Amino acid sequence: MKEIDIDKKKKKSFFREWVIPVFVAILAALLIKEFLVYKVEVPTGSMIPTINEGDQFLVTRIYNLGNLKRGEIVVFDSKELNDVLIKRLIGLPGDNISIVNGKVSVNGEELDENYVVNHDKFNGEYHVPEGKYFFLGDNRPDSFDSRKWKNPYIDGKDIKAKAQIRVYPFDSFGKIK
């Protein structure tokens, strides 16, 4: 065999065994991040004790808003604050929300919010319009959430993802409640 033929075979082998798999892996990672799962870091303490400032999560993109359930922790764009937020979903489209001395009722039923340890004495009434959602932070006295925004409702098209797994800090790794 000629030396030139051996060099060509080595180059083809390297290309097939290294370049193509690395390219495919990078492309797959980008597609997964864009369409399925990505990581977020929590910038504030508005969700304490459930989520602490600096915690990092893997979140799954939401394509069907009908799969959202009250109580889930959701990532969304706030047009009013021009920021990406992570809060607990309290009100779905059409819900009537009543907050009396910090106790939240939805459609006449008081929520069991065992995740809220820092209560406040807030009072308010809300009717969630169709296509909109209502969010509260778990650290009620220190959460700038639907109760305090000029427009208390987030449009469904601004909901991006659902928090699934805490990946940092490592000692708190796992699914969130």
Summary of the structure (lengths in Angstrom):
residues: 177
radius of gyration: 22.7
end to end distance: 65.4
largest distance: 87.1
contacts: 486
relative contact order: 0.19
helix: 25%
strand: 35%
